[in-house]
């Protein structure tokens, strides 16, 4: 699902693997996180996040191995999880 103006997926994946192995992606990620936190006036050294989960109704054709039982809802559906950096939810996290 690459955008049409990107190189072939194999080229992009090769760079991803190479940069991931030598630490480049971590350096880029840390730099962007620091810049984003400083832009909203937060301490760049103290990242914090919010974790949430959601039960999603699974299609009947999906096998049981990819689904799980949620005792709280008494359902046998999929769970999806999300982690959000706290500065991304400034208005609704209060």
N, C-alpha and C positions, 0 to 999 in steps of 0.2 A: 504494500500500500504506500509506496513512495510517490512523492510528487513528480510530475513529468519532467521538471527541470533538474532533477537529481541524476547523477550517473547511474548505471545499472546497479541493482541491489548487491551483486557480488562485490563490486568495487567499494561501495559504502560499508558493507559488512567487513571487508578486509581491513579498511581503515579503523573501523570500530574495534576489531580484535587487536590490531596493532597498538592503537592508542590506549586501549584498556590494559594491555599487558605492560606497557611502559609507564603507566600512571598519568597519562595526559588527560584522560576523561575525568579523573578525580581532581586534577588541578583546575580544569575548566569548571567543573561543578562547584568546587569550593569557592572559586573566584566569583562566580555568578551569584552564589548564595550570599556571600559577604556583601557584594554590591547591592543586592536586593534588600538585605536587612538594613544596611546603612541608609538606603534611600527612604525607608519608612521610619528612620530614627531608632532602630533597635541595635542592641549589642551584637556585632557580627560573630562573636565567639560563643554565644549561647543559643544554638538552634533549638527550637522546641516545636513540637508537632501535635496534631490531634489525630487520633486513630478512630475510625468508625467502621462499622460493618453493616451490610444490608443483605436480606434474604431475597433472592430473585427466583421467581417461578421458572422452573425448568421445563423445556418442551418434553412431551411424552416420548419422543424418539431418541432422546439423549439417554445413554446408558447409565445404569445405577452407579458405576464406578466413578463417574464425574459429578455425582450428586452426593449430598450429605444430609443427615437428619438433624433438624433444628428442634430440640426439645421444647424450647420456649414457645415456639409457634406450632408445634406438633405437625411439622411439614418435612417433606423429603425433597428439598430444593437446593439450589446453589447458593453459596455465600460469596459475596465479593467484599473486599476490604480496601480502604483508602487511607492514606496518610497525607495530611495537609500541613504545610508549614504555617505557623500561627499568624504570620503577617498577611497571609492570603485571605484570612477570614476576619478581618478587623471589625467589621460591622455586626456580624451575627454571632460572634463567639462570646459576647458579654453576657 
